[in-house]
Amino acid sequence: MSLFVSTLNQMGVLGFYMIIGFVIAKLGIVDKKSTTLLSKLENNVFLPALVLYTFLENFNLSSLSQSWRLLLFSLVTEIAIIPIAILSAKLASKDGFVRRMYTYGLSFANFGFMGNAVVQALFSPSFYQSYVIFTLPLWTLIYIWGVPGLLIEHGEVTPKEGHKARFLRSLKPLLNPMFISLFIGAVIGITGIGGALLSLNDGKGIFLTQVIKVCGDCMSPIAMIMTGITFAFIDIKKVLANVSIYFVTVLRLIVYPLVFGGIALLVRKYVIDFDVTIFQCFVISIAMPLGLNTIVIPAAYGRDTSVPAGMALVSHSLSIATIPLIMMIFKIG
């Protein structure tokens, strides 16, 4: 119970940041466009800084030997989850667009903004490093299939751009600030340069490492405030009237973590005794709520995002209680 209370307290902190974002938006202090600015700051400054500093501080040859296991387990489990997500989405809705949104949300939880915030609040920097490595295959599948295949409106494929050209274009987002900062941090960490830089100035690091650390510390509160601002512009009555949203939310927050987490426990006990860190990263990533990409990206193509907004609102609100519950059940923390 102490684990549940401790986790619930941290989730309460993150939830309060969401309330701050919601209130300042309702008071007119910020407008809807603020989420675009904050999202750019998150993706281009704060999250890359957090990843970079974590790798500077913790990545070495010893951790490198464990990385391939994290990557392999993540890739295998996600490939197993996607077909079940597709089937679940078909049961939830007959509408093609809504079905794609459900498929994306069930395939990829909010392991990014929300997951990073939870792990940063509850775990050590070394565990956060393992979590970042674990989520790399998830990010890759999102860029290769999730976003271009489910969220973007392509229309007809023109003769000038065939399927091959579209696929190659979809790989370009892999060259993003998070992947680049991870690569730089890993190289500096393995060579020992990162440890040397951090040991200077009485262990406080040089001014550049201090800037990176402070920017990284901004990631969690800004992500949650941005989420709150997003919710402030949602027609709550409309989205809460959609019953299928609750079905998908229960799958995402309770059924998937319990079922797949239970299977992973059985595999670990009777088949392959993999490291507990891998298991914890898996459960945390799958226990996160439905993400915000289903709102932001389709909106850019003029689609009605009331259903995706409802998914995000209901699942993020309930996750404040379900995440501590799942972590208590699997004794994570």
Phi, psi and omega in degrees: 000326180297324177296318180297314182296318180297315179293319179299322179297316179293321177295328176296322177298312179296321178297325180292326174299319177298321179297320178301312179299318180298315184293313183294332176286318180294329179280354178082010179291325175233159178248182184297329181292344181298328180296327178295315179297313181295323178297319178295320177297318180298310187285331186254343183233296191291310180294314176301323179295318179296316178297314182298312182294321180299319180286324175302320187277329191236342187279132179206184182297326180295314180291332179297323181294337180271343188297319184297328178293318177299314182295315182295314181296319180298314182295314182297315182292323180292322177297327178286327184284322187304312179299324178291324177296319179298316179295317179298320180295324178295325178287332186278329184205148176264345179287130184300313181296311180298321180298321178294323178294318178295319179300316179296312183297324180281334178281321185230107176286176177280060180287347181279271183302306183290315181298315178298320181295317180295313182295319179297325183283330190253339190236172180283161178300326180294323177290322178300321177300315178297321180295318179299315179297318181300324184277354181302313177299328179294314177300317181299315179294326176297314183289327183277320186236313187303301182289305182291330184271334186242323190261334184267135176276108182269328188069208180281145176282120183281158178300329182288336180225098180279186182297322180296315180297321179295320179297315180296323178294327181290342180279343182300321180299346178296336176273068183247166184304325181293314179295320180294315179295325177296316180297313180297315180297320179296316180296313180295323179293315181296321181286347180088358181295321181299314179298321179295318180295320182288338181278348181286164176058050179058039177081002180271346182083165179286172186302325183293317178294327177293321177297315180299317181296314181296319177298319178297324180294339180283345188302306186297305182298322180292321179299318182287322177296318177299319178298316179298319178297319179301317182293333183294337183256018179262140173282091189299318181300319182293314185287328182286348180277352181272109185294324184297336178299320181290324178299311181293322180296317178297320176300313185293316188269334187237304187295308181300311179300317182291314183291305183289326175295320177296318177298317179298322177297316180295319178298317181295326183277321189247345184245292181231121182274073181282164186298144182296332178298321178297316180297317181295318178299320181297310182296317180298314183295326183274344181271358181286160181286177178292138189282176182265349180300330180292346175265308190294311187287310178299328179299328179293342179254015175077018181276154175285115185256024181296320179292309176302323178296319177296320176303312183293316183297308183294314184290321179292322179295314182287334183295339178300330177261325186286326180298312175301324180295312180297318181293328176290317181300318182264008176055053179251128178141000000 
